[in-house]
Amino acid sequence: MSQKRRRSPSPHPTQRIFRSAPISDRSSKFVALYSPCLSAKELQAQLDIQSATHRIAAWRKLSSQRALGSQRLFDTGHDDDSEKYGGKTLDSVLASMEVEGAIVVARWYGGVMLGPARFDHIRDTAREAISAWLQESETTSKRLKVQEDIKRKDQLARVLQERDHSITVLRGLLSEKIRPSSSDPSASNTSAKVPQYSNLPLLTLEKLEQVRDATIGWILKQIEKAEVAQQDDTDEGAAVVSAEPLSAETSKEDVMPATEIIESRALKSDAGLSDVL
């Protein structure tokens, strides 16, 4: 039984090679290849440029060494491949566009010397290949940003609904602390209109989260103050009762425990019988 052939792994998106459109000038042709992760040799080994007369290359990678301060160091290099000053031209393109990676410009010589114009073609095709990568990277970043914003909005919408519920409960508790004898059901059952958080922009949701947190903090402080005030009133009432003197109309039995009243009356009864006898 024959075994199925394994599929070759798909290349990672960052290993894509970005190519420029060809530039033709007096039978010479120029094409640039750029990759942010492949090496210059890997680009020079691409099959579609093996027939080129020159495969000029340059590379620029972030160095593991660190300079003093915030300045970043890069490992750079180039390969003229018999096109004098061609590699140096690509060096300057990588530095001016502030990108890392490798760039190769393939030139098929057509038999006519182009003079300084060849450097313009080398420079233009290199910039076009790098710009293609920058444009795709920007599009990908924007798409990821949109996806992250959607997730963040959903999360904030759920959080704000929970905050609204907490505020409603805390307001009811505060109302009970301030007006414990109130029997008006409308005071605690007032329902506010629930906003449609999903229709609001992300920046507004983030500000609302801060406002809700501040509101909860304020209500908690008011509840604490109300509880302290209630405790003070209770302590003051107890102090007044304990300090109040007996009035003339108030007998001692009015403030005596029941057991002491019974014993006192029994003693008086015994004393009266002894006098009679």
Secondary structure as GFF3:
##gff-version 3
##sequence-region A 1 277
A	DSSP	three_ten_helix	13	15	.	.	.	ID=ss1
A	DSSP	beta_strand	18	19	.	.	.	ID=ss2
A	DSSP	beta_strand	23	25	.	.	.	ID=ss3
A	DSSP	beta_strand	28	35	.	.	.	ID=ss4
A	DSSP	alpha_helix	40	44	.	.	.	ID=ss5
A	DSSP	three_ten_helix	47	49	.	.	.	ID=ss6
A	DSSP	beta_strand	54	62	.	.	.	ID=ss7
A	DSSP	beta_strand	74	79	.	.	.	ID=ss8
A	DSSP	alpha_helix	86	96	.	.	.	ID=ss9
A	DSSP	beta_strand	101	108	.	.	.	ID=ss10
A	DSSP	alpha_helix	117	178	.	.	.	ID=ss11
A	DSSP	three_ten_helix	185	187	.	.	.	ID=ss12
A	DSSP	three_ten_helix	197	199	.	.	.	ID=ss13
A	DSSP	alpha_helix	202	243	.	.	.	ID=ss14
A	DSSP	three_ten_helix	252	255	.	.	.	ID=ss15
A	DSSP	alpha_helix	258	276	.	.	.	ID=ss16
###
